[in-house]
Amino acid sequence: MTAPVSVAIATGTIIGGYRVVRVLGRGATAVVFEATSEEGAVALKVGDPADSARFLRGAQAQAGLDHPAIAAVHGYGTDPTHGPWLAMELVDGPLPDPLTVLCAVAAALDHAHAVGVVHRDVKPSNVLADTDRVLLADFGLAREEVTTAAGTRTGAVLGSLPYLAPELVRGGRATPASDRYALAAMAYELLTGDVPFPRRTDAAILFAHVDAPVPPASERRPELPPAVDAVLERGLAKEPSERYADATSFVAALDAALAGTDVPPPARRADDDATTRDAAPLGDGPWPGAAPARRSRATGWLSSAQLRRA
C-alpha cells in the first residue's frame, strides 16, 4: 500500500475547478474535503497519485450509477499537482438509527449489483448522512462483476479487513455476495458498537472471518432479541450461497427480528479516537452524537418502505 495522501492541501486550493474549504475526513489513500464552486458545496475526494488508475475506475463506476441512495458524482479527473479527484454531493452529519442506514445501503447495493457493479468496500465510513439522507459512496475499489481482477496486485487483499468476506480472504473473486457479507458485518457493528471479529492483528482478523463462529450479538448487547443473532449469522455465513439472496432481504429480516424492540444507538467504544476524523463520512463507527433511533408504529424501527428518499 502506498503512503497516506498528504493533507497539506491548503484552504483555497483549486482542484478540478473546486475551491477547498476544509478537511472532512482522511483515509489511508485519500482525503475528503468540503469544497465549493459556482454550483455550490461538494465533497471533494483527492486520491493517491500512485493509485490513480484504480481511483478513476472507481469514480467512473460511481458516476454510472443513478440511485437516490448513491452519492451523485459531479465530476472527476486528475490534477497535475495533487492527483486524482472526485467531486460528489455533500451530506455532512451523524448517521441516524441503524435500520435507516441499512435500508439505504441495501437499496444502493441491490441497484449496483443489478447493473453488474460490485462495491468491494462496504463499511460505515463509506456512508454519508445527514438528517434527511443516507448515501453510499466511495466506489474506489468497485469493478464490474464480469471483469477479471486486472489491476489488482498479486497477493493483495482489497477491502477493509473488519468487513472482508471469507471468500476474499481465500483469494476468491469479489461478488455481490461478498458485498452482502460486508453489509452484515456493518449491521453487526451498528447494533452492537463493535465489529464481529475484533482482533489485535490483521492475520487474526482474516483467520476469524474464515474459521471463527459469529459471536451472538445478543451477548454483547443483551437488549437485542435472540432472533437478531440468527439473521446476522446467516448474513455472515462463511459460504456465499448460504447468505441472503439480496441485500434488501437481509435488512427486511433484520427489521422483522427487531420488531417492537426499542434499542438505542450503542455506546461509543473507549478506543474510538475522534481526533482522527473531522466529520462523519470518513470516521470509523460507532458515531458519537448519532441521532436516537426513530421508531415506526408498526415495528418500533423504520422499515425499508419508510426510508426517506435521498
C-alpha positions, 0 to 999 in steps of 0.5 A, spaced: 500 500 500 502 506 498 503 512 503 497 516 506 495 522 501 498 528 504 493 533 507 497 539 506 492 541 501 491 548 503 484 552 504 483 555 497 486 550 493 483 549 486 482 542 484 478 540 478 475 547 478 473 546 486 475 551 491 477 547 498 474 549 504 476 544 509 478 537 511 472 532 512 475 526 513 482 522 511 483 515 509 489 511 508 489 513 500 485 519 500 482 525 503 475 528 503 474 535 503 468 540 503 469 544 497 465 549 493 464 552 486 459 556 482 454 550 483 455 550 490 458 545 496 461 538 494 465 533 497 471 533 494 475 526 494 483 527 492 486 520 491 493 517 491 497 519 485 500 512 485 493 509 485 490 513 480 488 508 475 484 504 480 481 511 483 478 513 476 475 506 475 472 507 481 469 514 480 467 512 473 463 506 476 460 511 481 458 516 476 454 510 472 450 509 477 443 513 478 440 511 485 437 516 490 441 512 495 448 513 491 452 519 492 451 523 485 458 524 482 459 531 479 465 530 476 472 527 476 479 527 473 486 528 475 490 534 477 497 535 475 499 537 482 495 533 487 492 527 483 486 524 482 479 527 484 472 526 485 467 531 486 460 528 489 454 531 493 455 533 500 451 530 506 455 532 512 452 529 519 451 523 524 448 517 521 441 516 524 438 509 527 441 503 524 435 500 520 435 507 516 442 506 514 441 499 512 435 500 508 439 505 504 445 501 503 441 495 501 437 499 496 444 502 493 447 495 493 441 491 490 441 497 484 449 496 483 449 489 483 443 489 478 447 493 473 453 488 474 457 493 479 460 490 485 462 495 491 468 491 494 468 496 500 462 496 504 463 499 511 460 505 515 465 510 513 463 509 506 456 512 508 454 519 508 448 522 512 445 527 514 438 528 517 434 527 511 439 522 507 443 516 507 448 515 501 453 510 499 459 512 496 466 511 495 466 506 489 474 506 489 475 499 489 468 497 485 469 493 478 464 490 474 462 483 476 464 480 469 471 483 469 477 479 471 481 482 477 486 486 472 489 491 476 489 488 482 496 486 485 498 479 486 497 477 493 493 483 495 487 483 499 482 489 497 477 491 502 477 493 509 479 487 513 473 488 519 468 487 513 472 482 508 468 476 506 471 469 507 471 468 500 476 474 499 480 472 504 481 465 500 483 469 494 476 468 491 473 473 486 469 479 489 461 478 488 455 481 490 455 476 495 461 478 498 458 485 498 452 482 502 457 479 507 460 486 508 453 489 509 452 484 515 458 485 518 456 493 518 449 491 521 453 487 526 457 493 528 451 498 528 447 494 533 452 492 537 458 498 537 463 493 535 465 489 529 464 481 529 471 479 529 475 484 533 482 482 533 489 485 535 492 483 528 490 483 521 492 475 520 487 474 526 482 478 523 482 474 516 483 467 520 476 469 524 472 471 518 474 464 515 474 459 521 471 463 527 463 462 529 459 469 529 459 471 536 451 472 538 450 479 538 445 478 543 451 477 548 454 483 547 448 487 547 443 483 551 437 488 549 437 485 542 432 479 541 435 472 540 432 472 533 437 478 531 443 473 532 440 468 527 439 473 521 446 476 522 449 469 522 446 467 516 448 474 513 455 472 515 455 465 513 462 463 511 459 460 504 456 465 499 450 461 497 448 460 504 447 468 505 441 472 503 439 472 496 439 480 496 441 485 500 434 488 501 432 481 504 437 481 509 435 488 512 427 486 511 429 480 516 433 484 520 427 489 521 422 483 522 427 480 528 427 487 531 420 488 531 417 492 537 424 492 540 426 499 542 434 499 542 438 505 542 444 507 538 450 503 542 455 506 546 461 509 543 467 504 544 473 507 549 478 506 543 474 510 538 479 516 537 475 522 534 481 526 533 482 522 527 476 524 523 473 531 522 466 529 520 462 523 519 463 520 512 470 518 513 470 516 521 470 509 523 463 507 527 460 507 532 458 515 531 458 519 537 452 524 537 448 519 532 441 521 532 436 516 537 433 511 533 426 513 530 421 508 531 415 506 526 408 504 529 408 498 526 415 495 528 418 500 533 424 501 527 423 504 520 422 499 515 425 499 508 418 502 505 419 508 510 426 510 508 426 517 506 428 518 499 435 521 498 
